[in-house]
């Protein structure tokens, strides 16, 4: 059984990041960065799988979540402020670089790390949200909307209208979620089936006075024990801090606006039925294809929370990517010969 330990790192202005760690301390290092909403424990399945084969795996409660600092200070949640925390987290491992895996806003975060500190990235793995998109503000994704699905005259912001809602009615939106955090989280993490429509409408813009109650939806995609732990974390912090990530499009554009080319191996995992971050019918993947010189793409039939719905497929994709593109990072490479070097041509 994999042992998971709990740690803290303190950085700027006495802020702290809580993180879970597993696997041998000297194993190849992988960070798993959650998005909105999430906490470190939501990566538990991946922590177990990767630690079991010899990786050192780290999953933080991102700033604003779980046991990490969650102040109601908007400036804490710009990408620049978040990356300061990620560099403190990396320093706490006494390593110079790692494989970075991110989902949703976590994908934006690992993309920011790759943009600002490419020397700290051995490989980049983005789930659902491609490199060079959300971390660059509106300019990073709005021009890529599938206008045949979201005509400009009807959907000016495409499927991203909910982000403007945060900018225009932040407190009201957060208060709506707070009316039933358990119901909101359970409804949001339902397993996905092939949608009848490609259009996305978030719960809090659907005209309902409150989120669906817990008895209105089935079991979430996360295992019960993990979901219950995640829910306790979200009920403790609420959604104010985590939702403040959406309030920095202009500042993030300034911070990450430069065009960069990523030479390190990169993996993108598409989710077929993801209506929010639709990479199958829109052009959202194009910036990553243009910026990454060594890009691998994998498609998994799942919704936005692909790592919850199809964990084995996601883990298999990452395992194969590491074996094929970073054999030196596979545990045991130097002593057991588990992988082969690529032959030169």
C-alpha positions in Angstrom: 0.0 0.0 0.0 1.4 3.4 -1.0 2.1 5.7 2.0 1.0 9.3 1.4 2.4 12.0 3.7 1.3 15.6 4.4 3.6 18.6 4.2 3.6 22.4 4.2 5.9 25.0 2.6 5.7 28.7 3.7 6.6 31.4 1.2 5.9 35.1 0.5 4.1 37.1 3.2 3.6 34.0 5.4 1.4 32.2 2.8 1.6 28.5 2.9 0.9 25.6 0.5 -0.1 22.2 1.8 0.8 19.3 -0.3 0.6 15.5 -0.4 3.7 13.4 -1.3 4.2 9.8 -2.0 6.8 7.5 -3.5 10.6 7.3 -2.9 12.2 10.6 -2.1 14.8 10.1 -4.8 12.4 8.9 -7.5 11.7 10.9 -10.7 9.6 13.9 -9.6 6.1 14.6 -10.9 3.8 17.4 -9.8 0.0 16.9 -10.2 -1.8 20.3 -10.2 -5.5 20.4 -9.8 -7.9 23.0 -11.2 -11.3 24.5 -10.3 -12.6 23.0 -8.2 -10.2 20.6 -6.7 -7.8 19.8 -3.9 -4.7 17.6 -3.6 -6.7 14.5 -2.6 -8.5 14.5 -5.9 -5.2 13.2 -7.4 -5.1 10.3 -5.0 -5.7 7.6 -7.7 -2.7 9.0 -9.6 -0.5 9.4 -6.6 -1.0 5.7 -5.8 -0.4 4.6 -9.4 2.8 6.6 -10.0 4.3 6.2 -6.5 3.8 2.4 -6.8 6.2 2.2 -9.7 8.8 4.5 -8.2 8.0 8.1 -9.0 8.2 10.8 -6.3 4.7 12.4 -6.7 3.6 15.8 -5.3 0.0 17.1 -5.3 -0.6 20.5 -3.6 -3.8 22.1 -2.4 -3.5 25.0 -4.7 -3.6 28.5 -3.2 -7.2 29.2 -2.2 -8.0 25.5 -1.6 -7.9 22.9 1.1 -5.3 23.5 3.8 -3.4 26.0 1.8 -3.7 29.8 2.4 -7.1 30.9 1.2 -7.3 34.6 1.9 -9.9 36.8 0.4 -7.2 38.8 -1.4 -7.8 39.0 -5.1 -4.1 39.6 -5.9 -3.2 36.2 -4.4 -4.7 34.4 -7.4 -3.1 35.9 -10.4 -0.8 33.5 -12.3 2.2 35.5 -11.2 1.3 35.1 -7.6 0.4 31.4 -8.1 3.7 30.7 -9.8 5.6 32.2 -6.9 4.0 29.5 -4.8 4.9 26.8 -7.3 8.6 27.8 -7.3 8.5 27.6 -3.5 7.0 24.1 -3.8 9.7 23.0 -6.2 12.4 24.4 -4.0 11.0 22.5 -1.0 11.7 19.2 -2.9 15.3 20.2 -3.3 15.0 19.5 -7.0 15.7 21.9 -9.9 13.1 20.5 -12.4 10.1 18.1 -12.6 7.5 16.7 -14.9 4.4 18.9 -14.5 0.9 17.6 -14.9 -2.1 19.9 -14.7 -5.9 19.8 -15.3 -8.2 22.8 -15.9 -6.7 25.8 -14.1 -4.0 23.5 -13.1 -3.1 23.1 -16.7 -2.9 26.9 -16.9 -0.6 26.9 -14.0 1.8 24.3 -15.4 1.7 26.2 -18.7 2.7 29.4 -16.8 5.6 27.5 -15.2 6.7 26.3 -18.7 6.5 29.9 -20.0 8.3 31.6 -17.1 10.7 28.9 -15.9 11.2 26.4 -18.7 14.4 25.2 -17.1 12.2 23.8 -14.3 10.2 21.7 -16.7 11.4 18.3 -17.8 8.0 17.6 -19.5 4.6 19.2 -19.7 1.3 17.3 -19.4 -1.9 19.2 -19.9 -5.3 17.7 -19.4 -8.2 19.4 -21.3 -6.7 22.9 -21.3 -3.9 23.3 -23.8 -0.6 25.3 -23.4 -0.7 29.0 -24.4 -4.5 29.4 -23.8 -6.1 30.1 -20.4 -2.9 31.3 -18.7 -2.7 34.2 -21.3 -6.1 35.8 -20.5 -9.0 36.3 -22.9 -6.6 36.6 -25.9 -5.4 33.0 -25.3 -8.7 31.3 -25.9 -11.6 33.6 -27.1 -10.4 33.9 -30.7 -10.5 30.0 -30.9 -14.2 29.6 -30.2 -16.1 27.3 -32.6 -18.4 29.9 -34.1 -20.5 27.4 -35.9 -21.6 26.2 -32.5 -21.5 29.6 -30.7 -22.5 32.3 -33.2 -21.0 35.7 -32.3 -24.4 37.5 -32.3 -25.8 35.1 -29.8 -22.7 33.9 -27.8 -20.2 36.8 -27.9 -17.9 34.9 -25.5 -18.7 31.4 -26.8 -18.7 28.8 -24.0 -16.7 31.2 -21.9 -19.5 33.5 -20.9 -19.4 32.2 -17.4 -16.0 33.8 -17.0 -17.5 37.2 -17.7 -20.1 36.4 -15.1 -17.3 36.2 -12.5 -16.0 39.6 -13.6 -19.4 41.3 -13.5 -21.1 39.5 -10.5 -18.4 37.8 -8.5 -19.9 37.9 -5.1 -23.3 37.0 -6.3 -22.0 33.9 -8.2 -19.9 32.7 -5.3 -22.9 33.2 -2.9 -25.1 31.1 -5.3 -22.6 28.2 -5.1 -22.4 28.6 -1.3 -26.2 27.9 -1.0 -25.4 24.2 -1.4 -21.7 23.4 -1.8 -22.3 19.7 -1.4 -25.0 19.7 -4.1 -22.9 21.8 -6.4 -19.8 19.6 -6.1 -21.7 16.4 -6.6 -23.6 17.7 -9.6 -20.4 19.1 -11.1 -18.5 15.9 -10.9 -21.1 13.6 -12.5 -19.7 11.1 -15.0 -20.2 12.3 -18.5 -22.0 10.6 -21.4 -22.0 11.7 -25.0 -23.8 15.0 -25.0 -26.9 15.7 -27.1 -25.7 19.3 -27.8 -22.2 20.8 -28.0 -23.3 24.0 -26.3 -22.3 24.5 -22.7 -24.4 26.3 -20.0 -23.0 26.4 -16.5 -25.3 25.7 -13.5 -25.2 29.2 -12.1 -26.3 30.8 -15.3 -29.3 28.5 -15.8 -31.8 30.5 -13.8 -32.1 28.2 -10.9 -32.2 29.8 -7.4 -29.7 27.4 -6.0 -27.5 24.4 -7.0 -29.2 21.0 -7.3 -29.5 19.2 -4.0 -27.4 16.1 -3.3 -30.4 13.8 -3.8 -31.0 15.0 -7.3 -27.8 13.5 -8.8 -26.1 10.2 -8.9 -22.7 9.1 -7.6 -19.9 11.5 -8.6 -17.0 10.3 -10.8 -14.6 10.3 -7.8 -14.5 7.3 -5.4 -16.7 8.0 -2.4 -13.9 8.3 0.1 -11.9 10.8 -2.1 -15.1 12.8 -2.9 -16.0 13.1 0.8 -12.5 14.4 1.7 -12.6 16.9 -1.3 -16.1 18.0 -0.2 -15.0 18.7 3.4 -12.2 20.8 2.0 -14.5 22.8 -0.2 -17.0 23.3 2.6 -14.3 24.7 4.8 -12.8 27.2 2.3 -15.8 27.9 0.2 -15.5 29.0 -3.5 -14.4 32.6 -3.1 -10.6 32.1 -3.3 -10.7 29.4 -5.9 -13.0 31.4 -8.1 -10.8 34.5 -7.9 -8.4 32.8 -10.4 -11.0 34.0 -13.0 -10.4 37.7 -12.1 -7.0 38.1 -13.6 -7.3 37.9 -17.4 -5.7 41.2 -18.1 -2.9 40.7 -15.6 -2.3 37.2 -16.8 -2.1 38.4 -20.4 0.7 40.8 -19.3 2.5 38.1 -17.4 2.3 35.3 -20.0 1.7 37.3 -23.2 5.1 36.5 -24.8 5.2 33.8 -27.4 7.5 31.0 -26.4 8.5 27.7 -28.0 8.6 24.7 -25.8 11.4 22.2 -26.7 10.7 19.7 -23.9 8.4 16.8 -24.5 4.7 17.7 -24.1 1.5 15.6 -23.8 -2.0 16.8 -24.3 -5.0 14.7 -23.3 -8.2 15.5 -25.1 -11.5 14.7 -23.5 -14.0 13.8 -26.2 -17.1 15.0 -24.4 -15.6 18.1 -22.7 -18.0 20.9 -23.7 -16.2 23.6 -21.6 -12.7 23.1 -23.0 -13.7 21.7 -26.3 -10.6 20.8 -28.2 -12.3 18.4 -30.7 -14.6 20.9 -32.6 -12.9 24.2 -31.8 -9.4 25.4 -32.5 -8.4 25.5 -28.8 -5.5 23.1 -29.3 -3.8 25.1 -32.1 -1.6 27.3 -29.9 -0.2 24.3 -28.2 0.5 22.6 -31.5 2.2 25.7 -32.8 4.3 26.3 -29.6 5.4 22.7 -28.7 8.1 21.1 -30.9 7.6 17.6 -29.4 3.9 17.2 -28.8 2.1 14.0 -28.2 -1.8 14.0 -28.3 -4.1 11.3 -26.8 -7.9 11.3 -26.8 -10.0 9.8 -24.0 -13.7 9.3 -24.2 -14.7 11.3 -21.1 -15.9 14.6 -20.0 -14.0 17.6 -18.5 -12.9 15.7 -15.4 -11.2 13.0 -17.5 -8.8 11.9 -14.8 -11.7 11.0 -12.5 -13.8 9.4 -15.2 -11.1 7.3 -16.9 -8.1 7.2 -14.5 -6.6 4.1 -16.0 -6.6 5.5 -19.5 -5.1 8.8 -18.3 -2.4 7.1 -16.3 -1.6 4.7 -19.2 -1.2 7.7 -21.5 1.2 9.4 -19.2 3.1 6.2 -18.4 3.6 5.6 -22.2 4.5 9.2 -22.8 7.3 9.1 -20.2 8.6 5.7 -21.4 8.7 6.9 -25.0 9.8 10.5 -24.6 11.7 10.6 -21.3 13.1 7.1 -20.8 15.7 8.5 -18.4 12.9 9.6 -16.1 11.4 6.1 -15.8 12.2 4.6 -12.4 14.9 2.0 -12.7 16.1 3.1 -16.1 19.7 3.2 -15.0 19.8 0.0 -13.0 17.1 -2.3 -14.3 16.9 -1.5 -18.0 13.1 -1.2 -18.0 13.2 1.0 -21.1 15.4 1.3 -24.1 17.2 4.3 -25.5 15.9 5.5 -28.8 18.2 4.3 -31.5 19.8 7.0 -33.6 19.1 7.2 -37.3 
